[in-house]
Amino acid sequence: MPMSAGQLEQMIRQALPDAQVEITDLRGDGDHYAAHVVSAAFAGKSRVEQHKMVYDALKGGMGDELHALALQTGVPETNQ
């Protein structure tokens, strides 16, 4: 069964409560999404570590309910 954009966003927000999350359904099939996730929890982490944190939030959903995820991550901009 495909994963909804809402489910995907909720799972990411549960793991990263401060996250700004934008989900785009790339094909309209509930299997192919793009996600842009910005969180202070990513500070000091490599891009690979940031992506792993998001994949961990999906609790094994990748490859099962979710076939493809184009992922962009980053830390919030600070106004100094």
Secondary structure, DSSP 8 states (H G I E B T S, - for coil): ----HHHHHHHHHHHSTT-EEEEEESSSSSSEEEEEEE-GGGTT--HHHHHHHHHHHTTT-BTTTB-EEEEEEE------
